[in-house]
Amino acid sequence: MNPLPRCADWSVLDTYQRINILARPPRMHDAGRLAEVRAIIAAVRARGDAALREIGLRLDRCELATFEVGVDEFAAAERAVDTGVRAAMRRAIARVEAFHAPQKPQPFALDTAPGVRCEQLLRPIGRVGLYAPAGSAPLPSTVWMLGVPARVAGCSEILLATPPRADGSADPAILDAAQARGERVFKLGGAQAIAALAYGTESVPRCAKLFGPGNGWVTTAKLEVAADPDGAAIDMPAGPSEVLVIADDTADPAFVAADLLAQAEHGADSQVLLVSPSQRLLDAVLHALEIQLASLPRAAIARAALAHARLIRVPDLDCAIEIAERYAPEHLIVNTRDARALLPMIANAGSIFLGGWSPETLGDYCAGPNHVLPTLGFARAFSGVGVESFLRRVYVQEASSAGLRAIGPDAARLARAEALEAHARAVDLRLAALDRGSVALAAGGDA
């Protein structure tokens, strides 16, 4: 049995110890996995559907005649999903739509100089590929977390890949959620699904950008296709799930322990941290963890994650915020006396949950904000998935002759400062043509 984490006192740690205690679990560079992923991608690119069938038979233990889910299977899934679960999914989708709708930016146009009109256009990505995991814990919530912003952005075609089960069917809840969004669904998992979405096959259309979480095989494949100019863009770098909880002596230890376990049960490589100025709370949370683990179905997974968890005692909440900013967690829970008062001090987090009545679970499913978030400290520079993730900004510039006269000399001068003579001449030639036209006009000729 894995022991529960010990508490560390931030005040007595030196610089290197502080760096180490906030380090993520080491990510093993699996050369064998990388080679296998590259082989899978190459096979799919070379042989399309035939390779998908061979790989699916080997890895998923099922052979599919067709990959795309048809009307009959959608209908069967609808019958299989509990009516209460379906109703909860529809309510969750409605809340996520309500939150994402205002995210859509607006185009604009303005004159940056007399005769120089500049515009920002917004164009949705035409075809996007979404991935919904369906291993030990299928994630239908990912379907609406990705599908909703794609629809709000106006993507014309949305494909969803999800791994098949041993009998060749897809998870019913995932299908039901996808049917509610109108996505095309393909029963494909792992690196082969990513390859099919990125490069296309006879059955699977090629996508411009891929979204969604997955295991190490999926993540490796996403990074590979993103590095290939002929591949596809991806949403963000991905890693194991993580949460950092800031709690003071007003927090309920049982609530805090439950929040830590909710993240720990995702996988053995998940990371959970608790930072508090209260030693009493830290001790009580350790006790609550042991009690709750005793009845947790995924206790073995959670205990494996807790083996590299961190409980840190700090002198005050200011220090707790400093640690959170250094760590930049995917999820940050602030369970303190006046949580909102700390919000202006926080910048580096994927999603923030304020107060004792705001478990991270709400964000996973139905509060409204997206649950596809940056991990591994990427919250310092990346945002979670939103409507803009599915949009492209396209810039337009249009100058009249007066506009060219107004700003052309500056452009030519700056081009020559960068030793780009051809750039400067592209302006000079036009200015000279305008000057000749002015002379012709003065002489009564045509400009």
KETI-349538 format. One record per residue: x, y negated, z of N, C-alpha, C in turn. Coordinates in steps of 0.02 Angstrom, whole numbers, plus 32768, in hexadecimal, padded with zeros to 4 digits. Each point is the difference from the previous one (the first is absolute). Layout:
REM KETI-349538
XYZXYZXYZ
...
***
This chain:
REM KETI-349538
802B803C80007FD57FC48000802C7FC28000
7FF27FD17FD380277FC37FFD7FF27FD4803C
80337FE3801F7FF47FD480397FE27FBE7FE9
7FDE7FDF802F7FE67FBD7FF1803A7FCE8001
7FF87FC87FDE80377FCF7FFD800E7FE18043
803E7FED800B80137FDD803D7FFB7FB47FF5
7FFC7FDC80387FFD7FB77FFB80467FE38000
80097FCB7FD9803F7FDC7FFE7FF57FB98016
80307FE480247FFD7FBA801780277FD57FD0
7FDB7FD77FDA801F7FD67FCD80357FD2801D
7FF77FEA803D802D7FCF801E8046801B800C
8007804280078041801B80108022801F7FC2
7FDE7FFF7FC8801D801C7FC3802F7FCE7FDF
803880187FE5802C7FD47FDC7FE87FFA7FB7
80237FD97FD87FE97FF27FBC7FF7803F7FD7
8031802E80057FFD803D7FD87FC9802F8018
7FF7800280427FCA802A801A7FBC7FE67FEB
7FF87FBE7FFC7FC17FE37FE87FF480107FB7
80357FFE7FD87FF980137FBA7FEB80497FFA
801F802B80277FF280477FFC7FB980118017
7FE97FDE80347FBE8012801B7FC87FEA7FD1
800E7FCF7FD47FCE7FEA7FD0800A80207FBB
8030802D7FFA800D80207FC07FC880327FF0
7FEC80027FC27FD080337FEB802180458002
7FD780358005801E80437FFB802680067FBF
803A80218001802880057FC37FDA80227FC8
80047FE47FC57FE0801E7FC68033802C7FDD
7FF280408001802F802F7FE280017FF87FB4
803D7FF97FE580077FFF7FB7800180487FE8
7FCA80157FE57FF980457FEA801180057FB6
803F80127FF3801680047FBA7FD980347FDA
7FEE803680227FD980357FDF7FBC7FE77FEB
7FDF7FDA802C7FBE7FE57FEF80057FD07FC6
80317FD4800180097FD07FCA800980247FBD
802A80348000800C80257FC27FC080227FE8
7FD9801B802F7FC280227FED7FCD7FCD7FE5
7FFB7FC680217FD27FCC7FE880137FEA7FBA
80407FF77FF480157FEB7FBD7FF180367FCD
8006803F80147FF080377FD27FB580017FF1
7FD77FF580337FB87FFE7FF67FED7FC77FD1
801C7FC5800B7FF07FC77FD58015800E7FB8
803C801C7FF78017800F7FBD7FD380327FDE
7FE9803380257FD580337FE37FBD7FE27FEA
7FE47FD6802A7FBF7FE27FEF80087FD27FC4
80367FDA7FFD800A7FD47FC6800980287FC0
802180398006801080277FC37FC5802B7FEA
7FDA801D802F7FCE80327FEE7FB97FF18018
7FF67FC7801F7FBD7FE980117FD780308028
7FC3800D7FE87FD1802A8025801A8046800E
8025801C7FD1801B8044800B802D8001803D
80297FCD8007802C7FFC803B7FD77FF68040
7FCC7FD77FFC7FD57FF6803B7FE180418017
7FEB802A7FD17FE1804080138033802F8020
803B80027FE38034802C801B80157FE98046
800A7FC0800880167FE580417FC880088033
7FC27FF47FEC7FC88008802E7FF980488018
800A802F7FD37FFB80478013803880128031
803B7FE37FF78038800F802B7FFB7FDE8044
7FEB7FC2800180017FD9803E7FBC7FFE8024
7FCA7FFA7FDA7FBE7FFC801E7FDB80438004
801E80337FE17FE3804380017FBB80047FE0
7FF57FD67FCE7FC180037FDC800C7FED7FB7
7FD9801E7FD480067FF37FB97FC07FDE7FE8
80077FC67FE27FC77FD87FEC7FF97FFF7FB4
7FC3800C7FE97FF37FFB7FB87FFF7FB67FEB
7FE27FD680297FFF7FB87FF480127FDD8041
801E7FC67FF980177FDB803B7FCC7FCD8017
7FDB7FE47FD17FD27FCA80137FC0801D801F
7FEA7FE180367FC4801580227FC37FED7FD6
7FD280307FF87FC57FF57FD87FC27FF2802A
7FC97FF67FDD7FC17FEF80217FEA80348032
800780407FEF7FE98035802D802780018041
80427FF57FFC80278001803D7FF27FC3802B
7FF47FC67FE17FEB7FC680277FBE800E8024
7FD2801F7FDE7FBF8010801E80088030803A
802B80337FF7800C8030803680207FDE803C
802D7FD17FF480207FDC80367FCD7FD68026
7FD37FE17FDC7FCC7FD780217FD6802B802F
7FF1803D7FEA7FD8802D802B80288018803C
804280057FF88029801C803580117FCF8037
7FFD7FC07FF280137FCD80317FC67FF2802F
800E800180407FCD7FF180337FE17FBC7FF2
7FBE7FFC80067FDD7FC17FF180167FC7802E
80108010803E80187FCD802E80447FE57FEB
802C802E7FE980427FEC7FE87FF87FD47FC2
7FD380157FD27FF67FD87FC47FE77FBA8010
7FD27FFB802E7FE67FBF801380377FD5801F
802B801E802A80377FDB801E80317FE97FCA
800D802B7FCE802D7FEC7FCA7FE37FC57FD9
7FBF80027FF27FE27FC97FDB80047FBE8027
7FF58004804280067FC3802880487FE78001
8030802F800480467FEC7FFF80127FDF7FBE
7FE9801D7FC9800D7FE37FBF7FE47FB97FFB
7FC47FF6801A7FE17FBE7FFE802A7FCC8027
801A8015803A80297FD1802880427FF07FDC
801E80347FE4803F7FF57FDC7FF57FD37FC3
7FC880087FDD7FF07FD47FC97FF57FB88018
7FDD7FF980387FF37FBD801A80417FDC8012
80318025801A80407FE08012802A7FF17FC3
8000802C7FCF802C7FF77FC67FE67FCF7FCC
7FBF7FF77FFC7FE47FD37FCD801E7FBA8004
80077FE1803B801C7FBC8003804B7FFD7FF1
8021803A7FFC804880007FF380107FED7FB8
7FD180077FD380107FF57FB980137FB87FF4
803D7FF37FE980147FBB7FF37FDD7FE47FC3
80067FBF7FF77FDF7FDE7FC980347FE57FCE
7FF080037FC0802C7FE07FCE7FFD7FB48008
80337FDF7FE77FFF7FB6800480297FE47FC5
7FF67FC17FF380247FDC7FCB800C7FB98018
803B7FE57FEF800F7FBA801180347FE57FD0
80037FBE7FFC80337FDE7FD8803A7FEF802D
803B801E7FF2803B7FF0802980247FC27FE8
7FEE7FE97FC580187FC07FE47FCD7FED7FCB
7FFD7FC17FEC7FD27FED7FCB800C80297FC1
7FCE80257FE9800780297FC4801C8045800C
80088014803F801B8043800F7FCC8024802C
7FDB802E7FE17FCD80258024801C80458013
7FFC801080428018804180197FC580248022
7FFD80417FF57FC88028801A801980408021
7FD98017803080098043801B7FC280297FF0
800980357FD97FCA802E7FF18006803D802D
7FC98021800C8000803E80277FE780387FD4
802880347FFA7FEE80397FD5800680408029
7FCA80278005800580408025802C80317FDA
8021802C8025802480377FE17FCC802E7FE0
800C80127FC27FCD80237FDA7FEE8044801D
8032802B80087FF28043801A802F800E803A
7FE4801380398028800D803C7FF480488017
8032801C80217FFB8044801B80037FFF804B
7FCF802080217FFE80038048800E80478016
801E8007803C800F8043801A7FE280068046
7FD78033800A7FE1800D804280198043801A
8028800180358019803F801B7FC8802D8018
800C80417FFD7FCE803080178021803F801A
80337FF7802A80228039801D7FDE8018803F
80247FFE80387FE38017803F7FC97FD18018
80017FC27FE97FCD7FCF80147FEE7FD67FC3
7FCE80157FD77FEC7FD87FC67FEC7FB98014
800F7FD17FD47FF57FB980117FD07FE07FCF
7FBE800C80067FD17FDE7FD480017FB58009
80147FE8803C80027FB8800B802F7FDD7FCF
803580247FEA802E7FE27FD07FDD7FF17FBE
7FCC80267FF07FDC7FF57FC17FE27FBB7FFF
7FDE7FEC80367FE27FBD7FFD80317FC98011
80348010802680327FCC800E80267FEC7FC1
8005802D7FD080207FF07FC17FCE7FEE7FCA
7FC880247FFE7FCF7FF57FCB7FDC7FBD8006
7FF27FEA803D7FDC7FC1800880277FC57FE5
803F7FF4801480247FC67FE4800B80077FB5
8007803E7FE7800880087FB87FC27FE97FDB
7FC48010801B7FC27FE97FE17FF77FB58006
80107FE5803A7FFA7FB78009802E7FDB7FD0
803C801C7FF5802F7FE07FD17FE880047FB9
7FD780327FF07FE680077FBC802580317FD5
8026802F801E802380337FD97FCE80267FD5
800E80087FC17FD0801E7FD27FFB804C8008
8035802080187FFE8049800880278013803E
7FE18029802A801E8015803F8000804C8003
803C801D8004800780488005801680128047
7FE680388018801280188042801980477FFA
803B800D801E801A804480047FFE80178048
7FEB803E800A7FFE801D8044800E804B7FF9
8025801D802E801480477FF87FC4802F8002
800280357FD87FCB803280038009802E803C
7FCA801E8016800480338034800E80447FDF
80088033802A801380417FE67FCD801C7FCE
7FC07FEE80097FCD80197FD37FF77FD67FC2
802C7FCD7FF87FFD7FD67FC47FD27FC48006
7FDE7FF880387FD47FC7800A80267FC88023
7FE57FC47FFF801C7FC780247FD97FF58041
801E7FDD802E7FDF7FF280407FBE7FDB7FF3
7FC8801A801A7FBF7FE17FF07FF97FB88016
801B7FEF803B7FFA7FBB801880267FD07FD2
803A80157FE880267FD77FD17FD87FF67FC0
7FE280357FE77FD87FFA7FC37FC47FD4800A
7FDF800880397FC57FD7800D80117FB68004
80387FF1802180167FBA800580137FE67FBB
802080297FD780137FEA7FBD7FC37FF57FD3
7FCF802C80077FC37FF97FD87FDD7FBE8012
80027FED803F7FE17FC1801480237FC47FE1
804080087FF080267FCA7FE1800280057FB4
7FEC80397FE4800080087FB7804380107FE2
802E801E8028804180117FE57FFF80437FDC
802D80077FCF800E80427FE380308024802E
7FF2803F800E8028802580308022803B7FDE
8040800A800F802680377FE6801B802A803A
7FF880417FFA8017802D8035804A80107FF5
80297FD28017804980057FF9801F7FE58040
80338022801780227FE9803D804B7FFD7FF6
80227FE5803280488000800280217FD87FC9
803F80117FF480287FDC7FCE7FE280077FBA
7FE080397FF27FE380097FBD7FC67FD07FF3
7FDB7FEF80357FCA7FCF7FF8801D7FBB7FEF
80357FED8023801F7FBF7FF4801D7FFE7FB9
801F80367FEA801C80027FBD7FC97FF97FCC
7FC98024800A7FC97FFD7FD07FE37FBA7FFB
7FF67FE080397FE47FBC800080307FCE7FE2
8040800A800B80327FCF7FE8800D80067FB5
8000803E7FE68015800A7FBA7FC680177FD3
7FCB801B801F7FC880187FD9800B80467FE6
7FCA80247FF6800180427FE07FC480037FD1
7FF2803B7FE47FC780077FD57FBE7FF08024
7FFE800F80417FC37FF7802780007FC1802B
803A7FEA801480067FC9803080197FC17FDD
7FD97FCA7FFE80197FC37FE180397FE18028
802C7FDE7FDD80397FE0801F7FEB7FC18024
801B7FF5803B7FEE7FC68029803A7FCF8005
7FF07FC1800A80337FCC8004801C7FF98047
7FD8800F803380167FF980457FDF8035802B
8027801A80307FE88036802B7FFC7FE88049
7FCD801880227FF37FEB80457FF2803D802C
80107FFA803F7FEA80328030803780228026
7FEF801A803C803180238029800880497FEA
80318021801D800A80477FF0803A801B8028
800D80417FF78038801F802480427FED7FDF
80368020801780427FF07FE58007800D7FB6
7FDC80337FE68003800E7FB87FDF7FC87FD9
7FC77FE980177FDC7FCA7FDF80297FC08002
801B7FF0803B80277FC38008803E80017FD3
802380397FFF803B80057FD57FEE7FF77FB7
7FC9801F7FEB7FEA7FFA7FBA7FED7FB87FEF
7FDE7FDE802E7FEE7FBA7FF4803E7FD57FF6
8032800B802A803E7FD97FF98023800F7FBE
7FFD80407FEA802080127FC17FDE7FDF7FC4
7FBD80037FFD7FDE7FE37FC680057FB48001
80047FE3803C80067FB7800580447FE87FE8
8033802A800680437FED7FEB800A800A7FB5
7FD0801F7FDE8005800E7FB97FD97FCB7FD9
80217FDC7FD27FDB7FCD7FD97FC5801D7FD9
800280417FF27FC880207FDC7FCD801E8030
800B7FF880427FD4801C80327FC77FD18011
7FF47FF880417FC97FD6801780177FDA803E
7FE37FC5800A800C7FDB803D7FDD8023803A
80157FF1803E7FDF801D803B7FEE7FC88030
7FD5801180307FE77FCE802F80367FE6802E
8026802D802180347FEA802F8029803D8015
803C7FF4801B80258039801E7FD7801B803A
8003804280097FD6801F8034802A802B802E
7FE98007803D8021802A80317FCD801B8032
8016802180347FD2801C80327FD87FCA8023
7FC5801380197FD57FD2802480207FE98041
7FF07FC48016801E7FE5803E7FD27FCE8021
80057FFB80427FDB7FCF8026802D7FE78039
7FFA7FC0800E80207FE2803B7FC87FE08029
7FFD801280407FCE7FE5802D80217FD28032
7FE67FC4800680137FD280367FC77FFF8033
800F8012803E7FCC80048033801A7FE38042
7FD37FE0802580137FE780427FD880278035
80037FE7803E7FE2802580387FB37FFF7FFE
7FE27FDB7FD17FB780017FFA7FE780377FD2
802E80207FDB7FEC80327FCF7FEC80418024
7FD180247FE27FEB8041801A803380347FE7
80238023802C803280317FEA7FE480367FD3
7FC28014800B7FE280337FD67FF67FE67FB9
7FED7FC17FFA7FF87FE27FBD80437FFE7FDC
80347FEA802480427FFA7FE2801A80457FEA
7FF88032802B801680437FEE7FDB801A7FC3
7FBF7FF37FFD7FD980167FC780187FE07FBF
80127FC0800480197FDD7FC48042801D7FE9
802C801180308040801E7FEE7FF680457FE0
7FD38028801C7FF480427FE57FDD7FFD7FBC
7FD67FCE7FF67FDD7FFA7FBF80327FF97FC8
80387FDF800D80337FFA7FCC802E803D7FFF
800F801B803B802E803980047FE4803E7FDC
7FBE800880007FE3803C7FE1800380007FB4
80137FC77FE280087FFE7FB7803480327FE9
803A800080238035802D7FEB803A7FFE8031
802A80337FFD80388005802E80327FC77FF7
7FFF7FE07FC5802F7FC97FF47FE17FBC800E
7FC27FFE80197FE27FC0801380257FE3803C
7FFF7FBE800580227FE180397FD07FD38027
8001800780427FD67FD7802B802C7FDE8035
7FF27FC1800C80267FDA80327FCF7FDC802E
80107FFD803F7FDA7FDA803280307FD08023
7FEE7FC07FFF80297FCD80207FD67FDD8034
80197FFD803D7FD77FE38036802D7FE38037
7FEA7FCA801F80247FE7803B7FEC80248040
7FD1802F7FFC7FE58021803B801880488004
802B800E80328016804580097FC6802C8016
7FD17FE380267FC6802780157FD980187FC4
7FF77FD47FCF7FDC80157FC4802680367FDA
80417FF77FF8802780317FDB7FFB80458020
8005800380427FFA804080237FBA801E7FF7
7FCD7FD580047FBB80187FF97FF380197FB9
801E7FE07FCE7FF780167FBC802080457FF5
803A800B801C802080417FFB7FD38037801D
7FE27FF180397FD28030801F7FC3800C7FD4
7FE57FCA7FE37FC680077FD5801080267FC0
803C7FF87FE7801480257FC47FFE804B800D
801A801580388000804880107FBA801B8007
7FD47FD980207FBB801680087FDD80077FBC
80087FCE7FD57FDD80017FC0801D80337FD0
8041800D8005801F80317FD47FE48046800D
7FEC800D803D7FE9804380127FC480167FD7
7FD87FD17FE97FC480127FDA80027FE77FB8
80397FEB7FE980057FE47FBC800C80387FCE
7FD580077FCD800980377FCF80447FFE7FDD
80197FC47FF280417FFA7FDE80377FEF8032
7FFD801F803A802F7FF08036804880107FEC
800B80367FDC804580127FEE801F7FCB7FD3
7FD97FE67FD180197FCB7FD4800D7FC18029
7FD07FEE802C80087FC48028803D8004802E
800A803A801F803A8008802C80427FF97FD9
8001801A7FC3803C7FF97FD8800E7FB67FF1
7FCB7FD97FF380097FB87FF480157FDD8040
7FE38014803A80117FE0803F8048800C8014
802080347FE48046800E8011802E7FC67FED
7FEC7FD87FCE80297FC67FEE7FD87FBF800A
7FCE8003802D7FDC7FC38012802B7FD5802E
7FEA7FC2800980267FD2802B7FD07FDC802F
800F800180407FDD7FD8803280337FD0801E
7FF27FC07FFA80327FCD80117FE27FCF8032
80237FF880387FEB7FCD803180257FBF7FF1
7FDA7FC97FFF801C7FBE7FF17FF27FD08039
80257FCA80067FF47FD080367FBF7FDA7FF9
7FEA7FF47FC27FC37FD97FF67FE5800C7FBA
7FC67FE37FF17FE0800B7FBF80257FDC7FC7
80237FCA801080287FDF7FCC803580317FE5
801F8025802D803180317FEB7FDF80397FD9
7FC4801380137FDB80337FDC7FF37FEA7FB8
7FEC7FC17FF67FF57FE67FBD804180007FD9
80377FEE802080417FFF7FDE801180467FE6
7FF280348028800E80447FEB7FD380137FC5
7FC17FEF80047FD1800F7FC980167FDE7FBF
80187FC3800580167FDC7FC4803F80217FE2
802B8019802B803C80237FE87FEC80427FDF
7FD18023801D7FED80427FE77FD47FFC7FC1
7FD57FCD7FFC7FD37FF67FC77FD6803E7FF3
7FD18010802D7FDB803F7FFA7FCA7FFF7FCB
7FEF803B7FE97FC680087FD47FC17FE98024
7FF58019803C7FC77FED802A801B7FE28041
7FE37FC8801480127FE180407FC07FF78029
7FFE801F803A7FC77FF9802E80167FD38039
7FDB7FCB800D800E7FD280377FC880078033
800D802680347FCE800F803380157FDD8041
7FF27FBE800380157FD780387FC77FD38017
800D7FDC80357FCC7FD780207FE27FCE7FCE
802A7FDE7FDA7FE87FD07FCE8026800F7FBF
7FEB80337FDD802480177FC580037FCB7FC9
7FC97FDD7FF67FFE7FCF7FC980327FC8800B
80107FF0803E80307FCB800E804680127FE6
800E80417FF7804180157FE8800380017FB3
7FC77FFD7FDF7FFE80087FB7802B7FCD7FDB
80037FC08013802A7FD17FDA804A80128002
8015802A802E8047801380068011803C7FD4
7FCF801F7FE0800B803E7FDD7FFE7FF47FB5
803480187FDD80027FFB7FB7800E80437FDE
8026802A80208019803D7FE07FD7803E8015
7FC8800A7FE07FD7803B800C7FD3800C7FC4
7FF2803F7FF27FD3800F7FC97FB87FEE8011
7FEA8014803C7FBC7FF1801680027FFB804C
7FDB7FCF801C80027FF180477FBB800D801E
8000801F803B7FC28011802380027FDE8045
7FD17FD3800B80017FD6803C7FCE80198035
80188009803D7FD4800E80387FF4804A800C
7FE7800F803B7FF6804580157FC880247FDC
7FD47FDC7FDD7FC980207FDD800C80067FB5
803F7FFB7FEC801280017FB8803180397FF1
7FEB803E8004802E80377FEE80137FFD7FB7
803B80177FF2801780017FBA7FD4802C7FD4
7FDD802E801E7FD2802C7FDB7FCD7FD87FD8
7FE97FC8801B7FD07FD77FDB801C7FE97FBD
80407FED800180207FEA7FC3800C80387FCF
8008803D801A800A80397FD47FC4800E7FD4
7FC47FEE80197FC480177FDE7FD07FC97FEB
7FEE7FD4802D7FC27FDB7FF17FFD7FB88019
80357FE3801B7FFB7FBB80177FFB7FD07FC4
8029800E7FCC7FFF7FD57FC580447FF77FDF
80347FED802580437FF97FE1801A80437FE7
80317FFD7FD4801A803C7FE1802D8027802F
800080427FF9802B8028802B803F80197FDC
80097FEE7FC2803E80107FDD80317FC7800D
8031800D802C80297FCC801D804A80107FFA
802B7FCD80048048800C7FFD801A80218040
802E802F7FF8802080228038804B7FF47FFD
80248020802E804A7FFE8001801C7FBA8006
7FDC7FD1801C80177FBC80077FF47FD57FC3
7FE1801B7FCB7FF37FD97FC47FCA7FCB800C
7FE08001803B7FCF7FCB800F80227FBC8007
80427FFE800380237FBF80007FF97FDD7FBC
7FF580277FCB7FFF7FE37FBD7FC480157FD6
7FE0803880127FC8801A7FD97FBE7FF68025
7FCA7FFB7FDA7FBD7FFE801C7FDD80427FF4
7FC9800B80247FD7803A7FF27FDE7FF97FBD
7FE480377FE77FDC7FFF7FC07FC37FD28006
7FF47FD97FCD7FC67FD47FFC7FED7FF57FB8
7FD37FD47FF47FE87FF37FBC80397FE97FD3
802D7FD6801A80377FE87FD7802E80387FE8
800180388025802A80397FEB7FEA801B7FBC
7FC27FF47FEE7FE5801A7FC17FFA7FCA7FCB
801B7FC6800D7FFD7FC87FD180457FEC7FE9
80027FE07FC5803D7FE17FE87FF37FB57FF5
80307FD780147FFC7FB97FF080227FF57FBC
7FDE7FDF7FD3801B7FF07FBE80027FB47FFA
803A7FE67FEF80087FB77FFC7FFA7FE87FB8
7FE27FC67FF77FF77FE17FBE801B7FB98004
80267FED7FCC801B7FBC7FFB7FF27FE57FBA
7FE47FC57FFC7FF07FE17FBF80137FB68003
802D7FEC7FD380177FBA7FFE7FEA7FE07FBF
7FE87FC480057FF27FD77FC580427FDD7FEC
7FFE7FDC7FC9803C7FDC7FEC80147FCE8037
7FCF7FE0801F80107FD18036801E8026803B
7FE5803B800D801B80288037804880157FF4
800F80137FC1804580137FF0802F7FC48009
7FE97FC57FEA802A7FC4800A800B7FF3804A
7FCD800F802980057FF080488031802C8025
7FFF80427FF1802A802D8028803580247FD7
7FFE7FFB7FBD803180227FD680487FEC8010
800F7FBE800680467FED800E801A801F8041
7FD68005803380168021803E8010804A7FF3
7FD580217FDA800B80477FF18042800A7FDA
800D7FD67FCD803D80067FDA803E7FF3802B
7FFC7FCD802A80387FF0802C800F80398030
7FCC801D801D80098037802F8019803F7FDE
7FEA800B7FC18019803A7FDB804B7FFA7FF3
80167FC47FED80487FF77FF4802880058041
7FE17FEE8037802380088041800B80498010
7FD8802B7FE380088048800A802480207FC4
801B7FD77FD3802680177FC67FD6802B7FD1
7FC07FEF7FFA7FD380237FD37FEC7FD17FC7
802C7FFA7FD07FF87FCE7FCA7FC3800F7FD5
7FF2803F7FF27FC680107FD67FBF7FEA8022
7FFD800680427FC67FE780257FF87FB57FF3
80367FDB80077FFD7FB87FF77FEB7FED7FB9
801B80247FCF7FF07FEF7FBA7FB7800D7FEF
7FE1803380227FB9800C7FF47FD67FC38011
80187FD880307FDE7FC1801180167FC87FD1
80427FFB7FF5801B7FCA7FD77FE27FFE7FBA
7FF8803B7FE27FE480037FBD7FBA7FE37FFD
7FD9800E80337FBB7FE780027FFF7FB5800D
802B7FE9802D80037FB7800C80167FDB7FC2
8030801D7FDC80177FE07FC27FC87FFE7FCC
7FD980377FFD7FC780007FD17FCD7FCB8011
7FF57FF680417FD27FCB8015801C7FBC7FEE
80417FF78008801E7FBF7FEE7FFA7FF37FB6
800B80337FD77FF97FF77FB77FB77FF07FEF
7FD2802080237FBA7FF27FF47FEF7FB88011
801D7FE680357FF37FBB8014801A7FD07FCA
803B800F7FE5801C7FD67FCB7FD380017FC2
7FE9803E7FEF7FD480077FC67FC07FD98009
7FE58003803D7FC37FDC800E800B7FB57FF9
803A7FE98019800E7FB87FFD80077FE97FB8
8017802E7FD380077FEE7FBA7FC1800E7FD7
7FCD801580217FC1800D7FDD7FF980467FE6
8030802D80117FFE80447FE97FD9802D802F
800180427FF37FDF8032802B802F80178038
7FE58009803A802A801A80388002804B7FFD
***
